[in-house]
């Protein structure tokens, strides 16, 4: 389907929105005519009022709601003078695809690449072109894979796909806002009716009568009906436009495979399935863990730290390269990734060597660290930028120390309630209490949730259920104490969770034995006291 035919189809779909509006207005007009022709004046007037009220959102949706300009993308614009190798690569790929290169390149904080165009005349004339390129995406791809992704995006320019985006977006926005307007009106009607019925119910209760059940089923029914009509067309509109988008994606895939080679592009698609979840995990478990203690990674590491995580967890995330999504959402503009990869891998083998090298694609940038640093300055909030910057080791240690202290607060309170001491001195108080009365240990376990089986147990069976509970209690209090004394430190691991680094010389083994002794049938807290409180 050529660009002019696709533009015509998009126009027809948008025209359908206006046609639906005119049809509904005509129906309302016919109802008004019939009302005045065949009913009494009072009823006809009511019907007229209802039809006018319903007509207002229709007219507003068609003519009075301007389509707002899209939000400008946020990122860092790089000129050809700043990043000559990146621009040279993009220009080479644009020439091979057979299209005009973008007018600007914007580096963003997403695992994604995308293109946009400020098209004119309903998408028939091109305009300013922008390429958005995610630094996290570059962090996880080699140059050959990135060339494939860029070839795909530039293929959208070649097929004039980006020119239709403003037109499709306009129809989507107008439908959405018209539906929202009807739903808001319906909600107000329901709320008003509910308030009326609740007031009447209160009066009946005051008089000693039974209040009637609140029922707002019939409220706002005309607004709800209109919303359903527009919702049905919106679903059709989205299905139609998304099906266009899916064909565009497949065409762009073929363009990319033709340029960089079948195998290189297929590997890029598989890598995208890895990088999305991996980046979410990185942001959640590394980049922002220090905000609670007023810390952030050093400049360039908030987004740049992702490149440290990927090689360390390559095996863990590697399964995602094979476990590709297969289900198709009818409202998704992209075909399932499994289908896209299968189509590419079914192509004939590459006749020539693939373009590009297997070096990290970040090497296309003159100063990757500087790019990550500049991206932080435009993406992070002023509050985040004002936080103290520390290296990863210090960030993990101080963040985990706070997290464990907060997690132990409930334990401290439970111990203080049992021993009568202070929450701040929970560990020594507990050791003293257990040494004086071993039964304290098992009573502590009673202050924490139990399974039904544990709650029903008695005698030795009850102690066996309680033993792991009190051992966890002691272990957490010991961890807090050792960290506060500087005996241990939390250590960063890119391949696993953060862990406590104990002193050398068998300290960890001694601690294990001391904890076991403290929760034995005849508790001995002296080894733990000497190892922890005297350290």
C-alpha positions, 0 to 999 in steps of 0.5 A: 500500500503506497503512501497516498493510499495509506493517507487516504485510508487514514483520512477515511477513518478520521472522516468516519468520526465526523460522519458518525457525529453528523448521523447522531445529530441527524437522529437527534433532529429527527427525534425532536421533529417527531416529538413536536409533531406527535406529542404534547408540548411539555414532553416535546420540550423535554425531549428537545432539551435532552437532545440539545444536551446530548448534541453539545459533546458531539459538536465539541468533539467535532469542531470545538476541541483543538488537537493539542501539539504533542509533547516535545521529546525530552533528551539531549540533541547532538550535532554532527560536530559533537558526534560525527561517527553516530551521524555518519552511521545514520546518514549511511543507513539513510542512503542505503534505505533510500530516504532523507536522513533525520534533521536532528538526533535526540539521545533519550533514556529509553530502551528504544529507538524511534522516528518522528516527522512534522508532516503537513497537508494530512501527511502528504508533505514531509517535514522536520525529522527527528531520530530518538535513540536510547542510550540504554539501548546502545548500552546493550547492543553491539554496533551491528545490532544497532545498525539494524535497529536504526535501519528499521527506524529509517525504513519508516521514513522510506515508507512515509509511515511517520507522515500519517502519525499526526493524522492518526493521533488526531482521530484518536484524541478526538474520539477519546475526548468525546468519550470522556466528555460523555462519561463525565456527564454520565458520572455526574448524573449518577452522583447527583442521583445517588446523593438525592436517594441517600438524602431521601433514605436519611429522611426515612431513617429519621422517621423510623422507616426502613431506607430504600436500597440505593439504585442508580442504574437508570441515571445517565443512561443516555450519556452512557449510550452515546459513550458506548456508540463512540467507544465502538467506533474507537475500537474499530478505529484503533484496530484499523490504524494498528493493523496499518502499523503492524504492516509498517513494522514488518516492512521496516523489518525487511528493510533493516534485514536487507541492510545489515543482514538477516542474522544481525537483525534477528539478534537485535530483535532478540536483544530488545526482548532482553534489554527492556526487562533488564533495564526496568530491573536495573532502575528499580534495584540499583539506580534509585535504591539510594534515594531514601538516604539522600544518595545517587550514583556518581554523575554519568552512572544513573543511566550509565550503570546499566552497562555494568549490569548486563555482562554480569547477568548475561546468563540470567537474562539470556533466556529472554532471547529465546522466550519471545512474546507470541500473543497479538494484542489487536490494539498493538501497533507491533506484531508479536516479537516471535513472529517478527523474528521468525519472518526474518530468520526465514529469509535466505542466508546473507549473501555478503558479510553483515555491516558493522562490527561487534564492538559496543555501539556506545563506541559510536559516541565520542564521549559516552560518559559525557552523554550519560551525564548530560542526559541526567541533567535533562531527565532527573528532577531538581530534587534528584540532581541535588542528592549527594553523589557517591560511588556504587560501593558506598551507595549500596552500603548506606542504602542497605544499612538503612533498609535493614535497620528499618526492617529490624524496627519491628523486631526491636519493638517485639524484643523490647516488649518481651524483655522490658528493655529499650528498642535501641539495645534490643540485642544485648537485652535479648541475649541477657534475657535468654541467658537468664530464662531460655523460655524467653527465646520461644516466647519471642517467636510467639510475637510473630505470625505463625502458620496454622500448623505451627500455632497448633504445635506443642512441646518439642514440635513447637520449638522446632517451628519457633527455632528458625523464627528466633534465628532470623530475629537474632540474625537481623539484630546481629547484622544491624549491630555489626554494621553499626560497629563497622565490623561488616559492610554491605558490598555491591554485586552486579551479578547477585543481591548485595551481601554482607562482607565479613572480616577475614579469618573465619568470622562468618563461620564463627557467626553461624556456630554462635547463632546455632548455639544461641537457639539450641535447646539449651541456649548459649548466648556467650559465643554470640556476645563475644563475637558481636558485642565485643568486636 
